[in-house]
Amino acid sequence: CMAQIFSSLFPELACASAGASPATGERSARTAARRYERCQPSPMGIQPDITSATTKEMQECGTDEFDQVENRIRILGLEAWETDKHTIGDHLAFSMENLVAGGQHVYYIILLIFTIGINILLGLFWSLCPENSENASLAQSIFLAFQIFSVGGYDDSITTPGPIIVYLLMICFGLTIFAIMIGMITENFQAFVAGMNEGKTKATIKGHTLILGWNETTVRVVVQIALLRASFLKQNRTWVRTIFWWKRTKPSTPVTAAPVVIMANTLTKAEMQEAIALAFEENGISAKETNIGRDIICRIGDPCVPSDLQRVNAHHATSILTQMTGEDKTESENDDQGIKNGATLRTVLALRATLLISPPLKGKFSRRIVAELAAPGSRWIQQCIDLGEDEMGRPAFRALELNQFINGLMFGCLAQPGLAYALIELLGFKGAAFRSREVSSFWDGGQHIIGKTVGEAALLWEDTIFCGVVGDGLAPSSTRLIKADDRVIFISEFPTPQLAKPRSDATIPSCKLLSQSKQVPQDVLICGWRPEWNSEDDFAKQLLSSSANMVPGSRMMLLFGEHVGFDDESFPEFMTNKVLELDASFTTHEQENSWVIGPGVTLAYKKGNAAQYHVLHKLLKKNHFTQAVVISTPQVCKLPPKARDTRMFTILMALRHLHMVLGRPPLHVVVECALDNTALLAIGPTIGDSGGRVKVPDFVNAHVICASALVNGLAYPLMFGALSELFSPRAGTPRLCLEQAGMFVPAGTYTFGSLTSAVTRRFPDDMLIGVRKARGDMMMNPRLSLEITIDGRDFVMLITRRSQSDQCDQDWAIHTHVSSGRWASIVASKEEEQKESPPAEKSNPEVSVKAELPGQPM
């Protein structure tokens, strides 16, 4: 060992003291050639001539970092990394393990096939034997072999007692000996099967999706990938594309068609497969489309160990996702040194060591790597670790903090009820979802869309909604021209849209349009505390983003107990000494434990456990809340997902009963849940009707949101930046909003294409993506030709870059026009024009409304 270390650290002295062996020289030549190959560009896919490279040229490649990693590997004895070869046994073991993962019945099928095959083979040998005096045919020989297999053979020529006894003894001894041998074979076979079930064989596939680690989100990630795969397979299921394979739609992302390999060491292989199978059954995912063992492969190993990463072919994976947040939290709780995301950091460094000494990835798609972070404030690691570049020249490695998605969605639902359902559907892949594709990869090379503006593309596809362009984000300028090298973003059930039929310009009846209802101050009760709010910076950002969406005069009241780490004295100190110093708009309110956090928005604090009925009763008797946010993840209480949601059920039922007893109006509730079926079981405090609208609770499934965001970042890394802006509080970024349909069209029946035209006439840069009915029904991505009945209580769902302040100004302008009678005069003058129009024009029930829309110049 000392000699190895000495020769690895001082190769010059080692070569001087002893001649290098032929194997060592050959390996060094291969290593130097590979280093030179990695350093040299290869235009047009042509590899450089390694043999013509001189030693000086290789030394000029700057491979100091590579040499350091290579020396470490050689010291550790990992010489197997020098090669990238798999034996036939590796391929057979890999295929066998994936085959038997389908169920225990596979073993019997394999044994039956083996028995039939050996029977036929031995029968063939018997028929070809020259000693076969009976000249038995092949069928007779196979039948004879089967008899011997079944009963040990027979001989009717033995008739005397002596030979019969000896014959019986021979059979008994033979049975005993073979029974022992069969027992030994059985034991070895059981050990072989147990090894297969352990999931420790090598994965010999390439171009796969690799998931490292296991947490509460992993099952949802696999489900989202399966749904993405199902939509791709469904589009290619027609008989034309089944027979003529060259007509099949090409995948827009490698995650769509590649198998998924999961490697973790916190669960057994059987436990992982059982959890995934249960999730597939709940989501209606067919085993024919996504099969566990063929398409979803589970392996046991430590993602922090490079040799285990090599065993699952990490260097040949096109998409890699690390989910080590469980180990991160465990280490952070057991370590008082403040280490965050330690397991994730070790996994990424192990990936770096594996990829650095491996040949570059070849294929159509470049590698993309996403790391899920458990604690905020560690995204800087993606700037320190270089794991290559994507096809756009951007870093392939991305570290994601998903707390902004959950917080942004939960508090965004306060101002926009129903937003949670829409975003969960758009980020997921079960139906209409955000997708991305290069313009040149469409069926006609993109000729149908190249040269058109964003505004024209809004009515281009029948079953797809154009949303934006990578680089310019969602809802870009309507005058922006689409180019051949663009990557477009759209909402669709399938990765390839369908062209719309030619249609006339959309028109709407001439009628007084409804105005936006006046916004009133909100009184919000927040039950619980999120762990990331312990950082004053993150809590201040959350307060600023939440108050920006609230009407002046609103109030937020925090209700939590000591289990989150604060008491009556420490939280006021936290607010006064830390949070108030971060922003000049934060001031102390005249009331005790109250602060002003925005333009007329107040934050109050009350100590108490929201899960206790008497605490809520005392609080609701003195306060009239209009909305509530229920957080199901206490910071310190170590509760499993089921217990967290049970705690949330208790809070909702208490709020429901108290509103019944106190005679309060319906309460809009935003709830964070951890299980998928929680929304079906929960009963919220939404009794009664409010202005003709039913207040439906918004359930924010934290794990589904995280899983959808991770899969989007993995499948469409270039699009993910645009989707992240939907959760950003910055002004000018796109946001998803619900606005009254009466602002654009009067009550009536319209096609979705006509609604789109009405919206773009008033706000050219806005994107209409769906309709929300007054009863809570969501219509996402309807066909352009679908007729929809609109009344004054319905909402349209838009992607817009207009700020909340612009919306308030527009609402004020509408209210002023209506109250002053100006809008009434506009409608009256329009009716006079209709009366004076010719009879042919009178017969047309629809007229175009352009400049007369509120907010537009006359």
MIPA-58128 format. One line per field, with one value per residue (C-alpha): residue number from 1; x negated, y, z negated. Coordinates in steps of 0.001 Angstrom, whole numbers, plus 500000, padded with zeros to 6 digits. Layout:
N
n <- (NUM:...)
u <- (X:...)
v <- (Y:...)
w <- (Z:...)
END
This chain:
858
n <- (1:2:3:4:5:6:7:8:9:10:11:12:13:14:15:16:17:18:19:20:21:22:23:24:25:26:27:28:29:30:31:32:33:34:35:36:37:38:39:40:41:42:43:44:45:46:47:48:49:50:51:52:53:54:55:56:57:58:59:60:61:62:63:64:65:66:67:68:69:70:71:72:73:74:75:76:77:78:79:80:81:82:83:84:85:86:87:88:89:90:91:92:93:94:95:96:97:98:99:100:101:102:103:104:105:106:107:108:109:110:111:112:113:114:115:116:117:118:119:120:121:122:123:124:125:126:127:128:129:130:131:132:133:134:135:136:137:138:139:140:141:142:143:144:145:146:147:148:149:150:151:152:153:154:155:156:157:158:159:160:161:162:163:164:165:166:167:168:169:170:171:172:173:174:175:176:177:178:179:180:181:182:183:184:185:186:187:188:189:190:191:192:193:194:195:196:197:198:199:200:201:202:203:204:205:206:207:208:209:210:211:212:213:214:215:216:217:218:219:220:221:222:223:224:225:226:227:228:229:230:231:232:233:234:235:236:237:238:239:240:241:242:243:244:245:246:247:248:249:250:251:252:253:254:255:256:257:258:259:260:261:262:263:264:265:266:267:268:269:270:271:272:273:274:275:276:277:278:279:280:281:282:283:284:285:286:287:288:289:290:291:292:293:294:295:296:297:298:299:300:301:302:303:304:305:306:307:308:309:310:311:312:313:314:315:316:317:318:319:320:321:322:323:324:325:326:327:328:329:330:331:332:333:334:335:336:337:338:339:340:341:342:343:344:345:346:347:348:349:350:351:352:353:354:355:356:357:358:359:360:361:362:363:364:365:366:367:368:369:370:371:372:373:374:375:376:377:378:379:380:381:382:383:384:385:386:387:388:389:390:391:392:393:394:395:396:397:398:399:400:401:402:403:404:405:406:407:408:409:410:411:412:413:414:415:416:417:418:419:420:421:422:423:424:425:426:427:428:429:430:431:432:433:434:435:436:437:438:439:440:441:442:443:444:445:446:447:448:449:450:451:452:453:454:455:456:457:458:459:460:461:462:463:464:465:466:467:468:469:470:471:472:473:474:475:476:477:478:479:480:481:482:483:484:485:486:487:488:489:490:491:492:493:494:495:496:497:498:499:500:501:502:503:504:505:506:507:508:509:510:511:512:513:514:515:516:517:518:519:520:521:522:523:524:525:526:527:528:529:530:531:532:533:534:535:536:537:538:539:540:541:542:543:544:545:546:547:548:549:550:551:552:553:554:555:556:557:558:559:560:561:562:563:564:565:566:567:568:569:570:571:572:573:574:575:576:577:578:579:580:581:582:583:584:585:586:587:588:589:590:591:592:593:594:595:596:597:598:599:600:601:602:603:604:605:606:607:608:609:610:611:612:613:614:615:616:617:618:619:620:621:622:623:624:625:626:627:628:629:630:631:632:633:634:635:636:637:638:639:640:641:642:643:644:645:646:647:648:649:650:651:652:653:654:655:656:657:658:659:660:661:662:663:664:665:666:667:668:669:670:671:672:673:674:675:676:677:678:679:680:681:682:683:684:685:686:687:688:689:690:691:692:693:694:695:696:697:698:699:700:701:702:703:704:705:706:707:708:709:710:711:712:713:714:715:716:717:718:719:720:721:722:723:724:725:726:727:728:729:730:731:732:733:734:735:736:737:738:739:740:741:742:743:744:745:746:747:748:749:750:751:752:753:754:755:756:757:758:759:760:761:762:763:764:765:766:767:768:769:770:771:772:773:774:775:776:777:778:779:780:781:782:783:784:785:786:787:788:789:790:791:792:793:794:795:796:797:798:799:800:801:802:803:804:805:806:807:808:809:810:811:812:813:814:815:816:817:818:819:820:821:822:823:824:825:826:827:828:829:830:831:832:833:834:835:836:837:838:839:840:841:842:843:844:845:846:847:848:849:850:851:852:853:854:855:856:857:858)
u <- (500000:497150:495548:498816:499228:495569:495831:499135:497905:494392:494634:491274:489382:491279:490409:486794:486511:488375:489491:493161:495024:496646:500141:499270:497881:500932:503270:501308:501527:505274:505597:503522:505460:508767:507566:506522:509834:511782:509736:509971:513103:514642:516500:519097:518888:515375:513118:509505:506680:505253:502228:500946:501082:497699:496950:496461:499898:501499:499763:501065:504680:504718:505630:504310:507754:508137:504730:505658:508851:507058:504359:506927:508769:505603:504652:508060:507628:510475:508656:511877:512880:510240:512527:516162:516873:519521:519246:521911:522633:523328:525816:527504:527734:529111:531744:532662:533134:535322:537341:538033:538971:542343:543454:542813:544678:541790:539628:542104:542294:538501:538381:541117:539306:536039:537694:539361:536152:533976:536642:536574:532777:532356:535087:533211:529992:531819:533270:529831:528102:526977:527798:531454:532562:536214:535576:537862:538968:538235:541674:541302:537835:539134:541928:539392:537259:540315:541086:537576:537806:541115:540707:537023:537501:538903:537751:540361:537678:536695:538936:536918:536885:533108:532694:535892:534456:531183:533073:535125:531987:530408:533464:533522:529838:530210:533184:531296:528207:530205:532341:529213:527954:531332:531258:527861:529047:532174:530129:527878:530868:532537:529353:529290:532908:532228:529310:531565:534117:531399:530944:527160:526477:524963:527207:525892:528281:527394:529269:531472:532903:531159:532719:530282:531785:535308:537608:541323:541326:539637:542803:544524:541523:541766:545521:544973:542375:544802:547550:545168:544287:547966:548831:545956:546954:550609:549777:547879:550574:552377:552228:550380:547568:547559:546878:544850:542389:540718:543959:543870:543509:540018:539658:539195:537103:535005:537051:540058:538728:535808:536072:535757:533153:533555:530681:531091:529944:532737:535278:535106:535786:539116:540230:539425:541250:544270:544547:544270:546798:549318:548861:549290:552531:553893:553069:554337:550957:550999:548263:548205:547017:544695:543627:541791:538697:538573:539109:538693:535567:534744:531235:529652:526543:525107:525358:522394:520057:518529:518295:522057:522647:520584:522732:525839:524008:524299:521795:524140:527343:528810:530890:529815:531871:530540:533072:530956:533068:533949:530303:529703:532310:531054:527485:528585:530588:527757:525044:524826:522298:524962:524172:526947:527500:524434:525584:526594:523179:521391:523581:522853:519119:519286:521036:518325:515603:517497:518194:514761:512945:515619:515886:518253:521908:522824:526276:528941:529613:527066:526831:528943:528447:530873:530238:533103:532063:533614:532529:532491:529356:527214:527806:524282:522938:524065:521617:518713:519199:518776:520621:520592:522862:526172:526928:527304:523915:525417:524306:525862:526070:528914:529658:533325:534860:538535:539795:540486:542944:544931:544916:545698:548588:550094:550134:550972:554190:555288:555730:556639:558870:558603:555040:553646:555645:554660:550939:550824:552433:550187:546975:547979:548340:551656:553480:552814:549367:546495:544298:541441:540119:537678:539408:537338:538443:542107:543517:542991:539740:541661:542728:546280:545085:541789:542242:545492:545860:546682:550117:550818:549618:552363:554941:552640:553246:556582:555707:552694:552156:549025:547472:544009:540462:537438:535272:538163:540246:544011:546380:543744:544583:547332:545247:542278:541465:540870:537623:536400:533906:536414:537722:541398:543409:546996:549759:550985:551856:549455:545943:547044:549897:552652:553201:556488:558862:559173:561653:563020:562129:563733:566537:568640:572087:572359:573392:572346:569381:569234:566638:564281:565734:564287:561610:562046:559419:558588:558258:556085:555401:552141:552016:548479:544931:542597:538988:537403:539003:536467:534174:535032:534147:536539:539290:538927:539157:542276:543881:543107:544473:547611:548411:547939:551009:553213:555497:554509:556190:555643:554262:552407:552382:549792:550948:548364:547047:543667:543008:541668:538925:540500:542310:544059:540779:538487:540770:541283:537514:537070:539363:538011:534278:533932:536859:537714:534128:534183:536750:537656:541374:541496:542536:543929:547696:549319:550917:548874:547235:548257:546204:546858:545289:546544:548836:551527:551010:550598:548979:550089:548847:550770:549328:551301:551681:554180:554995:556625:560291:560388:557515:559383:562655:561144:559472:562511:564811:562729:561757:563647:561323:562146:559395:557171:553887:553326:549729:549448:545694:544703:541031:539955:542716:541456:544703:545057:547160:550298:550106:549472:552574:554589:553567:554730:558105:558534:557940:560349:563109:562679:562922:565995:567796:566882:568220:571462:571758:570776:572866:569957:569971:568024:564253:561823:559065:555659:554328:550924:551214:548748:550873:552541:555997:556238:558235:560909:561230:560997:564075:563385:565275:567022:570681:573116:572836:571049:572350:573442:570020:569035:565771:563806:560731:557374:555307:551607:550019:546439:544970:546864:545750:542127:542262:543784:541176:538332:539565:540018:536491:535202:537225:537239:534294:534440:538148:537828:536496:539626:541899:540032:540991:544649:543712:541493:542669:540642:542538:542735:542483:545340:548005:551096:554255:558030:560154:563887:565047:567445:564474:564067:567403:571025:572982:573509:572067:568736:566068:562780:561199:563625:562784:559086:559646:561660:558888:556075:558013:557994:554617:552571:549731:551926:552409:555837:555346:558680:561989:563048:566793:568569:569086:565340:565060:561818:561595:557891:556655:560024:560136:560513:563801:565312:568359:568418:571330:570193:572075:571094:569790:567262:563532:560991:557472:554646:550878:549971:547078:549368:548688:551250:551125:551969:554931:556170:555854:557825:560532:560763:560986:563803:565673:565248:566468:569572:570440:570002:572192:569432:569619:573406:573064:570601:573084:575943:573981:573106:576764:577639:575010:576569:580023:578680:576784:578129:580501:577785:575639:578590:579088:575631:576073:572436:570356:566753:565923:562467:561794:564937:563533:562929:559410:558820:558630:561736)
v <- (500000:502396:501648:502448:505748:506664:505901:507799:510948:510927:509306:510724:509117:505886:505667:506452:503754:501043:500647:500999:497847:497451:497611:500823:502398:501435:502791:506055:506400:505891:508438:511046:510463:510870:514064:515473:514460:516288:519471:519666:520869:518512:520514:518715:515729:514708:513411:514638:512343:511329:509559:512741:514743:515435:515338:519088:519694:517471:519302:522616:521483:522635:519330:520032:519525:516264:515059:515760:513737:510944:510718:510505:507752:505768:506114:504785:501809:502686:501605:500176:503713:503694:501636:501986:498363:495987:492227:489953:488887:492503:492866:489551:490388:493849:492457:489627:491967:494334:491366:489811:493222:492762:490192:486761:484979:485826:483191:480424:481632:481529:478009:476791:478167:476597:473179:473165:474196:471536:468896:469703:469812:466404:464869:466054:464482:461160:461019:461558:458879:455861:453505:454413:450978:451865:454729:456989:460186:463641:463886:460429:461300:464527:462519:459961:462751:464188:460783:460461:464015:463246:459708:458921:456529:452947:449470:446667:444071:443636:440841:438822:439889:440416:442863:444633:445251:446517:448718:450185:450825:452578:454792:455605:456461:458463:460382:461101:462314:464440:465792:467016:468528:470136:471584:473080:474467:475839:477559:479130:480126:481752:483646:484722:485879:487714:489468:490435:491863:493892:495946:496004:494923:497297:499433:499078:501501:504883:508133:507511:509800:509299:510186:510152:509908:509501:511919:512642:514209:511370:509366:512479:513166:509675:510153:513442:511814:508953:511451:513291:509955:508995:512161:511500:507848:508782:511079:508262:505629:506079:503169:505287:506141:502614:501078:503883:504630:507496:509500:509362:512568:513120:513758:517392:516406:513324:512811:511864:508667:507641:505059:506261:504843:505596:504983:505438:503761:504791:502247:498740:498038:496389:499391:501817:499696:499294:503050:503808:501104:502507:506032:504750:503052:506196:508346:505848:505242:502083:499496:499058:502646:502907:499572:499172:497182:498140:501902:502566:500850:500908:500356:500400:502495:505595:508624:510175:507331:507648:503878:503561:506364:504438:501356:503198:504714:508279:509440:508232:509788:512747:513994:513797:514863:514802:514487:514243:516656:513986:513377:517159:517767:514883:516177:519747:518659:516552:519117:522370:523898:525273:523009:523108:520838:518762:515495:517314:518967:515618:514067:516878:516597:512835:513527:516001:513425:510831:513116:514710:511466:510191:510836:513630:512774:512098:512450:514965:516228:517731:516753:518588:518288:519591:519551:520013:522065:521508:524796:528232:530237:527610:528346:529744:526194:526113:528938:527045:523622:523264:520253:521244:523305:522780:523271:527041:527371:527825:525872:522411:522330:524123:524180:524837:526305:525417:527406:530393:528298:527207:530596:532489:530194:530127:533897:534525:532569:535139:537755:535265:532426:529325:530072:526939:524511:526315:526398:522780:521700:523873:522786:519113:516905:515163:517358:520773:521838:524154:522672:523887:523034:524443:526088:524085:520788:521140:518823:521390:522787:525654:527265:527781:530031:531579:535270:535661:537937:536783:538356:536357:533138:533428:532154:529869:526502:524810:522812:524785:528218:530125:531631:532966:532531:531316:534342:536805:534817:534449:537041:538959:541921:541105:542639:540326:538279:534541:533314:529936:529545:530388:527956:528640:528019:526837:525167:521888:518319:517040:518133:518797:521295:521073:523925:525824:526130:529523:531725:535223:538037:537547:539978:540611:542218:545904:546051:547727:545824:544938:546601:544985:544682:547069:545509:545648:545336:541802:540406:537294:534689:532757:529557:528217:529113:528049:527073:529395:532406:532040:534034:537705:538288:535607:536700:540329:539311:537299:540255:542595:540229:539468:543104:544096:542030:543387:546434:549264:548784:545013:543064:539775:538011:535318:532570:530040:528569:528113:524947:527086:528560:531923:533057:536261:538161:536666:537225:540953:541243:539357:541840:544995:544269:542343:542556:546268:547243:545620:547891:551526:550823:548613:550550:549801:550028:551789:548533:545985:543232:544947:546378:548232:546267:548080:550809:550523:546776:545693:542560:541322:538437:536185:533306:530050:526632:526795:523095:523837:524736:527170:529217:529722:530380:533159:534695:534591:536144:539332:539318:538975:537267:537142:534693:532128:530395:527026:525763:522049:521883:523059:523755:521692:519069:515943:514834:512490:513644:511851:513457:516906:516688:515377:518481:520559:518703:519650:523346:523392:521649:524053:527054:525539:524980:528404:530127:528200:529122:532774:533248:534437:534578:531989:532059:531569:529198:528449:525149:523500:519712:516840:513960:513721:512708:515467:517765:515054:514487:517992:520064:523767:526707:527517:527076:529156:531382:534692:537006:534121:532492:529435:529942:526814:526135:526299:523229:523709:520259:521147:517886:518008:521605:520689:517565:519473:522227:519689:517766:521011:522058:518646:518214:521832:523623:526528:527080:526770:530291:531693:529580:530704:534301:533421:533191:536263:539388:541700:544263:543641:539862:537751:536576:534409:536315:535931:538820:539160:538058:541021:543336:541994:540640:540911:537841:535397:532399:532747:530557:530551:532152:535088:535483:535495:538250:540306:540084:540944:543973:545502:544199:543146:541594:539445:535712:534127:530539:529503:530287:529772:529405:530913:527468:526830:524731:525308:525184:525121:525283:524762:524407:527646:526437:525438:527508:528805:530482:533547:535403:538273:535977:534082:534797:534607:533379:535466:535569:539230:541522:544284:545063:545057:548846:549097:546836:549033:552125:550411:549384:552985:554244:551830:552817:556526:556087:554221:556564:559708:558392:558494:554788:555018:557736:555571:552704:555042:556522:553041:552033:555116:554110:550663:552130:554267:551398:549729:546724:544300:545416:545310:541631:540918:540233:540927:544063:544639:546562:548089:551647:551711:549292:550840:552022:552610:556078:557245)
w <- (500000:499137:502478:504262:502428:503061:506778:507082:505359:506895:510335:511472:508562:508978:512662:511895:509204:511057:514620:515285:516135:519541:517958:516146:519280:521285:518629:518438:522212:522100:519285:521120:524329:522568:520869:524203:525748:522997:523500:527295:529116:531612:534306:536390:534068:535303:532526:532519:533481:530117:531546:533192:529971:528431:524744:524692:526238:523639:520812:522149:521657:518040:516414:512939:511447:513302:512069:508461:508683:510563:507905:505160:506970:507542:503858:502860:505170:507535:510657:512059:513017:515685:517893:518823:519731:518463:518701:520100:516544:515586:518427:517590:513874:514646:517019:514627:511662:513654:514917:511525:510095:511778:509155:507621:510434:512752:511013:511908:515486:515743:514205:516575:519609:518454:517864:521272:522967:521274:522008:525684:525743:524034:526193:529259:527988:527283:530784:532299:530240:532390:529461:529838:530987:531085:533546:531551:533221:531780:530175:528598:527323:525712:524060:522765:521325:519601:518039:516664:515311:513615:512134:512448:515357:515577:516742:517197:518086:514391:513011:510424:506704:506374:509187:508069:504571:505964:508410:505573:503488:506408:506776:503034:502917:506082:504695:501464:503209:505625:502774:501027:504213:504860:501320:501962:505275:503613:500948:503524:505607:502609:501884:505527:505347:502083:503749:506623:504194:502480:505635:505700:509272:511788:513985:517522:519222:520681:521218:518165:515479:512130:508755:505836:502362:501026:499190:498919:502391:504298:504938:506305:508539:510026:510506:512358:514608:515304:516189:518505:520091:520459:522405:524796:525332:525775:528658:530421:529806:533135:535575:538138:535729:534340:537756:539366:536583:538446:538099:534307:532329:531009:527268:526290:523249:522382:519200:521332:522884:520655:517843:514260:511859:508142:505731:501978:498774:496399:497699:499092:502723:501876:499817:502626:505199:502931:502327:506053:506983:504491:505865:509440:508459:506792:509832:512421:514060:516172:515734:519523:519973:516970:515531:512233:513076:516730:516661:512918:511555:507833:506527:503068:502517:500913:503233:501411:502444:505947:506458:505896:508379:510911:510256:511456:514456:513173:515796:518568:517152:519038:516087:512427:509411:505841:503012:499878:497830:495248:494435:494529:491829:489692:489790:489097:486032:484628:485323:483376:485798:488144:491115:493710:496709:495824:497418:500596:500783:500399:503101:505542:504856:505425:508739:509643:509005:511058:514017:514060:514865:517264:520994:522068:522566:526178:527685:528670:525148:522799:519153:516588:512801:510158:506399:503952:500919:497500:495906:497563:498105:499853:503522:503706:504046:507686:508393:506813:508410:512164:513587:517240:519458:521224:524919:524372:522706:519247:516158:516147:512350:510554:506812:506015:502870:503142:500152:502384:504415:501351:499619:502800:503614:500121:499645:503288:502764:500181:502887:505624:504323:506467:507538:505876:508011:511189:510437:509237:512492:514665:512950:512970:516028:515439:517950:519387:518232:519096:521814:523954:527397:529911:532849:535311:533713:534732:537401:540199:538876:537275:540543:539267:536418:537604:538377:536465:533485:529976:530345:533512:531870:529227:531751:533733:532018:531336:528220:526999:525464:526408:523252:523955:525212:523279:522607:522638:520158:519914:521411:523416:525630:528125:530943:530366:533491:533170:534724:535910:533066:530322:527725:527093:523906:524138:522127:523570:522695:525349:526366:529957:530585:533172:535629:535344:538258:539966:538115:538472:536095:532720:531887:528786:528369:527730:524078:520886:519471:515793:513604:511136:507652:505083:502907:499137:496383:495304:491814:492107:489417:489894:487829:487611:488536:491329:490483:493049:491328:488505:490770:490446:494105:495346:492971:494069:497731:496971:495199:498090:500743:498707:497910:501555:502496:499702:499585:497194:493858:493890:490951:490511:487145:486373:484006:482827:479598:477996:479996:482869:480712:479762:476627:475560:475251:477891:480911:480229:479826:483106:484850:483218:483194:486459:488882:488491:489236:492669:494323:493738:494300:491177:488078:484641:484196:481262:480099:478197:480265:483511:486349:489613:492470:495538:496849:494197:493518:489881:488440:485002:482864:480492:478511:478599:480191:483029:482612:479219:479450:476525:478012:481296:479457:477390:480435:482754:480159:480274:483964:487247:489701:493409:494376:492706:493543:491867:491916:491149:490564:487069:486781:483794:483441:485189:486767:489758:492731:491535:488079:489585:491728:488772:486839:489803:489801:486144:486840:489803:487868:484945:487283:488921:485626:484235:487357:486938:483241:483656:486795:488913:492748:494787:494278:497143:496012:497533:496197:496481:496595:496863:498218:501617:500330:497709:499987:500334:496584:495146:494260:494074:492508:495802:494779:496764:499796:500136:502833:504993:504848:502880:501001:501792:499609:501354:500464:501164:501310:500472:501756:505059:505626:504881:507054:509976:509678:509551:512594:514535:513614:514675:517878:519065:517400:519853:519172:515413:514985:516614:514388:511271:512025:511334:507648:507547:505650:507897:509936:513661:513422:514815:512409:512554:511666:511674:512914:513336:516770:516800:517258:520800:522028:520898:519862:522697:524549:526362:527831:525996:529048:528784:525101:525982:528544:526047:523458:525873:527203:523751:522566:525645:523638:521358:521943:521309:520152:518632:516946:513330:512812:509826:508271:508291:511480:513401:517206:518039:521630:523380:527154:529115:530598:527217:526285:522692:520924:518964:516247:513965:511208:513352:513547:516336:515585:517020:517153:516948:516141:514855:511205:508420:508265:511974:511356:508499:510733:513488:511028:509801:513375:514194:511045:511885:515473:514381:511509:513605:516363:518957:519673:519887:522531:524442:524541:525474:528365:529561:529518:531582:534162:534378:534992:537853:539461:542657:542342:543464:540590:538182:538892:537546:533785:533008:533469:532663:529495:529731:528529:526391:523844:520401:519882:523625:525234:527100)
END
